[in-house]
């Protein structure tokens, strides 16, 4: 993704990546599992705090990502590879099926709903490794003030969509069928595994290790 200039393809690619990286899909099933014991108003409270935390973190990452890479001597390729590996772990968990995760982790529900909203719901489920990698890399590669504004606008749009979903989650959850959630979780998990592989390949391509294959 070329962030040096603003174009329609750049905006569309960024929007798609951030919809995956900070959209509601990956966080939806974990959110419903971890808040199913809460009252409707508590569910909404957790959802709103989760979205606010992810939004603020996204803005901070975009603002400070380039500086962090310079201070820690980390390249965009390393960020892409690390994000791909972490995403692969999350995606494999999704592919295993939410039913299995429920059985294995039922006793691990945190009692502090505010802490739960921050971790693991806001990070790494809502703002997941894809979003983190994209924002840090974008921070170092934006080539103009217009590109900066486009990235910020995309963050705001995605956060607004998340807020719309999770501030009404008690109403939406009544319309979601468990079977549909399980199937969509497995299918999306497969797609995310493929995306994780692409992130690793892109990172290796940035180092020139598999440049011929990447192109």
C-alpha positions in Angstrom: 0.0 0.0 0.0 1.5 3.3 -1.2 0.9 6.1 1.4 3.1 8.7 -0.3 0.2 10.1 -2.3 -3.5 10.2 -1.9 -5.5 8.2 -4.4 -8.7 6.3 -4.6 -6.9 2.9 -4.5 -4.9 4.1 -1.5 -8.1 5.1 0.4 -9.9 1.9 -0.5 -7.0 -0.3 0.5 -6.5 1.5 3.8 -10.2 1.3 4.5 -10.3 -2.4 3.9 -7.2 -3.1 6.0 -8.4 -1.0 8.9 -11.9 -2.6 8.7 -10.1 -5.9 9.3 -7.6 -4.3 11.8 -10.1 -2.3 13.9 -13.5 -3.5 12.7 -16.0 -5.4 14.8 -15.7 -8.9 13.3 -12.7 -10.3 15.2 -13.9 -8.8 18.5 -17.6 -9.8 18.2 -17.5 -13.4 19.3 -15.0 -12.9 22.2 -17.1 -9.9 23.3 -20.3 -11.9 23.4 -18.6 -14.8 25.2 -17.0 -12.6 27.9 -20.0 -10.4 28.5 -22.9 -12.9 28.3 -23.2 -12.9 32.1 -23.6 -9.1 32.2 -26.7 -7.0 32.3 -27.6 -5.1 29.0 -26.4 -1.8 30.3 -23.1 -3.4 31.5 -22.6 -4.9 28.0 -23.1 -1.5 26.5 -20.7 0.0 29.0 -18.0 -2.5 28.2 -18.6 -2.1 24.5 -18.2 1.7 24.6 -15.1 1.6 26.7 -13.6 -1.0 24.4 -14.2 1.2 21.3 -12.9 4.3 23.1 -9.7 2.5 24.2 -9.1 1.1 20.7 -9.7 4.5 19.1 -7.3 6.4 21.4 -4.7 3.7 21.0 -5.0 3.8 17.3 -4.5 7.6 17.3 -1.4 7.3 19.6 0.1 4.6 17.4 -0.3 6.6 14.3 1.1 9.7 15.9 4.0 8.0 17.5 4.7 5.0 15.4 7.4 6.5 13.2 9.2 7.8 16.3 9.0 4.4 18.0 10.4 2.7 15.0 13.4 5.1 14.9 14.0 4.9 18.7 13.9 1.1 18.7 15.5 0.7 15.3 12.6 -1.4 14.0 11.8 -1.5 10.3 8.3 -1.7 8.7 9.2 -5.2 7.5 9.8 -6.3 11.1 6.5 -4.8 12.1 4.7 -6.5 9.3 6.2 -9.9 10.1 5.5 -9.6 13.9 1.9 -8.5 13.2 1.5 -11.5 10.8 2.7 -14.0 13.4 0.4 -12.6 16.2 -2.5 -12.5 13.8 -1.8 -16.1 12.8 -2.1 -17.1 16.5 -5.5 -15.3 16.8 -6.7 -16.6 13.5 -5.9 -20.2 14.4 -7.9 -19.7 17.6 -10.9 -18.5 15.5 -10.5 -21.5 13.2 -10.6 -23.8 16.1 -14.2 -22.6 16.7 -15.7 -20.4 19.4 -17.3 -23.5 21.1 -13.9 -25.0 21.9 -12.6 -21.6 23.2 -15.7 -21.3 25.4 -15.1 -24.7 27.0 -11.4 -24.2 27.6 -11.6 -20.6 28.9 -14.9 -20.5 30.7 -13.2 -20.3 34.1 -11.0 -17.4 33.1 -13.6 -14.6 32.9 -12.2 -11.5 34.6 -14.3 -9.9 37.3 -13.3 -6.3 36.5 -15.4 -5.4 33.4 -13.4 -2.2 32.8 -10.1 -4.1 32.7 -11.8 -6.7 30.4 -12.8 -3.9 28.1 -9.2 -2.8 27.7 -7.6 -6.2 27.6 -8.3 -8.5 25.8 -11.3 -6.9 24.1 -9.9 -3.5 23.0 -6.4 -4.9 22.5 -5.8 -7.3 20.8 -9.3 -8.2 19.5 -10.8 -4.9 18.4 -7.5 -3.2 17.5 -5.8 -6.3 16.4 -2.3 -7.0 14.9 -3.4 -6.0 11.4 -4.5 -2.5 12.6 -1.4 -2.1 14.8 0.9 -3.0 12.0 -0.9 -0.8 9.4 -0.9 2.3 11.7 2.7 2.0 12.7 3.9 1.5 9.1 1.5 4.3 7.9 3.0 6.6 10.6 6.4 6.3 8.9 5.3 6.4 5.3 2.6 9.1 4.9 4.0 11.5 2.4 1.7 14.6 2.9 -0.7 16.3 5.2 -3.5 15.0 3.0 -2.4 11.4 3.5 -2.3 12.1 7.3 -5.8 13.4 7.2 -7.0 10.4 5.2 -5.6 8.0 7.7 -7.1 9.9 10.6 -10.5 10.0 8.8 -10.4 6.3 8.2 -9.7 5.7 11.9 -12.6 7.9 12.9 -15.0 6.2 10.4 -14.1 2.7 11.6 -14.3 3.7 15.3 -17.7 5.3 14.6 -18.9 2.0 13.0 -17.6 0.1 16.0 -19.4 2.4 18.4 -22.6 1.9 16.5 -22.3 -1.8 16.7 -21.2 -2.2 20.3 -23.3 0.5 21.9 -26.3 -1.4 20.6 -24.9 -4.9 21.2 -27.7 -5.9 23.5 -30.2 -5.5 20.7 -28.0 -7.0 18.0 -27.1 -10.1 20.1 -30.7 -11.1 20.2 -30.7 -11.3 16.4 -27.5 -13.2 16.0 -27.8 -17.0 15.7 -25.1 -19.1 17.4 -24.8 -21.4 14.4 -24.2 -18.4 12.1 -21.6 -17.0 14.4 -19.7 -20.3 14.6 -19.7 -20.7 10.8 -18.6 -17.1 10.2 -15.9 -17.3 12.8 -14.4 -20.4 11.2 -14.6 -19.0 7.7 -13.2 -15.6 8.7 -10.4 -17.4 10.6 -9.3 -19.1 7.4 -9.2 -15.7 5.6 -7.2 -14.2 8.5 -4.7 -17.0 8.3 -4.2 -16.2 4.7 -3.9 -12.5 5.5 -1.3 -13.3 8.3 0.8 -15.2 5.7 0.5 -12.2 3.3 1.8 -9.9 6.1 4.8 -12.1 6.7 5.5 -12.3 3.0 5.2 -8.6 2.7 7.6 -8.1 5.6 10.1 -10.5 4.1 9.7 -8.6 0.8 10.6 -5.3 2.5 13.9 -6.9 3.6 14.4 -8.2 0.0 14.6 -11.8 1.2 11.8 -13.0 -1.1 11.5 -10.0 -3.4 11.1 -12.1 -6.5 8.3 -14.2 -5.0 6.6 -11.1 -3.5 6.4 -9.4 -6.9 
